[in-house]
């Protein structure tokens, strides 16, 4: 279905406003996903409420999400910034260190391409400037 | 919010069919559940969802994930920073580490796997000692307490990756600042006493540690981490099987009922939820002992370059490090402030700290801090100094520790290695003195 551009623009603006308000509203209550209830901590450690949208959009995003979150959350992915070669080496490391099953060449290439495009090395490193906005 | 280079909106405008395929799943994984999934990602329901054009994506989802840190909310724990939640890994910001002895609630959390179920009867928790021993043992915690001499020590415990965020290019793993450290008062028994009870064979050279934490994939029988140490370190009188932390039974999240505490070496050697010590006749080859894990380079390599496994050596003693604990990074000081007392802790793996210096002029001049002796070997050391500011304005307070062997922290992290161990550059705290 091809959308009418004017309709889409209006909808985009409305959705943006709604979303910005939701963003603001949801900030105060901290997420408690990481807080294991004493009764059943093992379950909490495995459960996740994440969806593929936790990762930025791009080709291979869904494949990346479902392969990676079979073991770990997306936070460790989002912390990284690496070249394609180093993302590719990360697969060797995960298979060696964490006994990850080999995903096969095609899926590996798709996911490494996505990770290299979405999480490249960061330009700025080191201490943040806490007074940047003054 | 920063605008992404090419957001989903542009993609929808230019090529709705492709955008739909991209967003709603090349394999149809999200079909039928897409709105619920979007709502879940936003953390709230989407009002007027029924009126949204097919495939429309809320703006927040088109942006890079927010950078604001998430704080831990867990009974018995302070609001420390969550680096990741599966596995659960939390860092204590340096300014929350001002206590002489780190309280349980402020102690950092590092897990490699899931969190095992709470032991119904902690006294009945069993630890096996086998391998190159004359008499394999299976000791319950209650038995450890009655059979072996009780020992209480203040010991620093530091993640091998502490300081990793200083590497350039970025090293793989949790991007720790300097807060993967704590120094608590631990009570337990010496590992050497337990090994003596089992009787070491002449072939014993290394330990292999095992815990009850399940592998993240859920694969039964798969260790999430299993590291070990040379026998000499296992036999050190400061290496303990710990049962209590700061006067309390060892908290579950910190490996209770029983864990190893191998002070001064990467925290991964201090197995949580300890179930077995396997005495080996060769270097242990468990999860995290091989490849690039917990290894640094023998000869320096090109940062970010191709890794030669033969050039990697196991990281043992952690390098010297100091932190400033009474001034928060980003603190605004009252107008007219010209002097500021600063203090913190310093430690140096197997060594002691010989000297701590502070600077407020980017290292052009240094002032020697007062340095206390450790409460016992492997406890961190308190340092204190007074900083002088010649004027108002922006300053960085730097702390530099030098170990008892004469090695100091460097200005920038060097010795690049793919997993980012040994990053021990100066701790830097920015302050602003108001006009």
Interface residues (C-beta under 8 A of the other chain):
Chain A: X1 X2 X3 X5 X7 X8 X11 X12 X14 X15 X16 X18 X19 X20 X22 X23 X25 X26 X27 X30 X31 X32 X33 X34 X35 X36 X38 X40 X41 X42 X44 X45 X46 X48 X49 X50 X51 X52 X53 X54 X56 X57 X58 X59 X61 X62 X63 X66 X69 X70 X71 X72 X73 X75 X76 X78 X79 X80 X81 X82 X83 X85 X86 X89 X90 X93 X96 X97 X98 X99 X100 X121 X122 X125 X126 X127 X128 X129 X130 X131 X134
Chain B: X4 X8 X9 X11 X12 X13 X16 X17 X22 X23 X25 X26 X27 X29 X30 X37 X38 X40 X41 X42 X43 X44 X46 X47 X48 X51 X52 X53 X54 X56 X57 X58 X59 X60 X61 X62 X64 X65 X68 X70 X71 X72 X73 X74 X75 X79 X82 X83 X84 X85 X86 X87 X88 X90 X111 X113 X114 X115 X116 X117 X118 X165 X166 X168 X169 X170 X172 X173 X174 X175 X214 X215 X216 X217 X218 X219 X222 X252 X253 X287 X288 X290 X291 X292 X293 X304 X306 X307 X329 X330 X394 X396 X418 X428 X430 X432
